Amino acid sequence: MALSDATIKNAKPREKPYKLADERGMYLEVAPSGGKWWRLKYRFDGKEKLISLGVYPDVGLKKARARRDEARKLLAAGADPSAARKAEKAAKAAAGANSFEAVAREWFEKFSPTWADPDTVIRRLELHAFPWIGARPVREVTPPELLSVLRRIEALGVLETAHRTAQLCGQVFRYAVRTGRAERDPSADLKGALSPVRKKHLASITDPKAIGGLLRAIDSYQGSLITRCALKLAPLTFVRPGELRKAEWGEVNLEAGEWRIPAGRMKARALHIVPLSTQAVEVLKQLHPLTGRGRYLFPSARTDSRPMSDNAILAALRRMGFEKEEMTGHGFRSMASTILNEQGWHKDAIERQLAHAERNPVRAAYNYAEYLPERRKMMQAWADYLDGLKQGGEVIPFRKSKKARRKAEKINTFTR
């Protein structure tokens, strides 16, 4: 006799488990604890087998019968429902292991130790990608699906973040292809689909007279001596702000006058050599008694286990009265690039010293010492030039043409 909802609901527990039979091999098992389980008994290859159809009341009578009928269809087709269920579970587990998020986190763990800022990478994926395609099997994500993820970011008005997220997703997909879990990278089909990022020129001081004023203001900075040393090194080395604040004493050789920044902290992912002028070495010698026993040249004010915050130099510039429209931490790079090019230094030497990203990663890995003798001369001449500007004098870089020298000398004579 078939079961009814009322019979099932009113079934009370007993000292031992008992069964309430329904139809076609299905029954309800009632445990002494009061729990109720749907079971299906069937025969396959001459053997009696049993599978669960769910727990009452989460699975009601109607749903249990539907599951029973699905299992009997498999039997009619010559398949074992128990084996089919195990295969389905295995497929789901495999899909979970090969989901976009799982593959992305595996890729991140493998490569993040070599990155300058891994926390930003994984956070970007956690915020903008995982909520939408994280659970999807990586091989099943389509270009339109990925585009919808990127459009959400674009709609927030953060175009650069949208482009960077697209690049990160592309790296995950290519890793999935290399490890046999995807056939292609869908991000490759989305070139030109996002609005272009409009490059913003970071504020910089390039007028020689104004540079002199800035350098004098740095010398008179009333804040932390550690911050003042960072401010002094910024124009002398013109590295990126992140490269400066994360500088480590183990990377600096004062005797050789050289700072070697490891590839993991460089944008181009290649070792970068910064020749240190005598002025830069002097700054570091002043700094060493303060922080030389620790890891970082410029540790955080709160703990020496971390470098100073990325806002420290910018905040110092603001304290000295330089607004964001006038000067930024990144502006020291533009300052050096502009003037060194005007002075006639070899363009490739300047670009190499600026450590602009090399298109060919293999070439970048081997060319860190390219133009090094020229760069050493240039860095010392640059430091001397800045000293002249700081003193308020008329400085004629030795790389200027004779014609420019004569013109300057004539002006100086006339104005005496």
Secondary structure, DSSP 8 states (H G I E B T S, - for coil): ----HHHHHH----SS-EEEE-STTEEEEE-TTS-EEEEEEEEETTEEEEEEEEEETTS-HHHHHHHHHHHHHHHHTT--HHHHHHHHHHHHHHHHHTBHHHHHHHHHHHHGGG-S-HHHHHHHHHHHTHHHHTTSBGGG--HHHHHHHHHHHHHTT-HHHHHHHHHHHHHHHHHHHHTTS-S--GGGGGTT-S-------------HHHHHHHHHHHHT--S-HHHHHHHHHHHHH---HHHHHT-BGGGEETTTTEEEE-GGGSTTSS-EEEE--HHHHHHHHHHHHHHTTSSBSSB-SS-TTSB--TTHHHHHHHHTT--TTT--TTHHHHHHHHHHHHTT--HHHHHHHHT---SSHHHHHH-TTTTHHHHHHHHHHHHHHHHHHHTT-----TTS-HHHHHHHHHHHHHH-
